[in-house]
Amino acid sequence: MNIVAIIPARGGSKGIPGKNIIDFCGKPLINWTIEAALGSNIITRTIVSTDDMKIASVSGECGAEVIMRPDALSGDISSSEVALLHVLEELKSKENYQPDLVVFLQCTSPLTIPEDIDGTIRALLEKKADTALAVTDFHYYLWEENNNEVLGINHDKSVRLMRQEKEPQYLETGAVYVMNYSGFINYKHRFFGKTVIYKTPPERCFEIDDAHDLIIAESIFKNNN
């Protein structure tokens, strides 16, 4: 099968300037995701989509292909799907390349390893699904405020169940998504048709959005290793 991994990485970042190539445990942040994709036993191409020449240079040196993204598709409100579709359009128009599956990886999830990527791909294939995502177990109680009081979202506040009594719930890690190519081109969204999950251990699940997250993720990484 032809399976392409696409890593969107725009240059603008308000939380941490230059976040996608900031040093994380001795390497540019994006390198960890690129290396995880290159270490996959299933992925056949790894491509970084960016509007930033520094990110392009770092990504190329790490072994990824790079497709430059127009500024019009790189703003704060531009969705990840827009970046993915642009790459796929470029591949089709210039190479007549149409993969079987598209793997969307986040460069802000440096704890991801090849096993998480391959596991999510295999979940889609084995369960004959259209889309798949990496998740981790979620055991917390969620609340929302409504008319000056709080209401339970995922629980009845009058019943306090123990963890083992609760129905399984899962947190989207934000690290790995897999989509059937033709369906993604049609729906232009990462979720459509039958969706399945791959459970990732919580110690490998963390997204970096701000400087505080960076400190926590580095601590988790060093502990894991």
Secondary structure, DSSP 8 states (H G I E B T S, - for coil): --EEEEEE--S--SSSTTGGGSEETTEEHHHHHHHHHHT-SS--EEEEEES-HHHHHHHHHHT-EEEE--GGG-STT--HHHHHHHHHHHHHHHH----SEEEEE-TT-TT--HHHHHHHHHHHHHTT-SEEEEEEE-----EEEETTEEEESSS-TT----GGGS---EEEEEEEEEEEHHHHHHH-SS--SSEEEEE--GGG-----SHHHHHHHHHHHHHH-
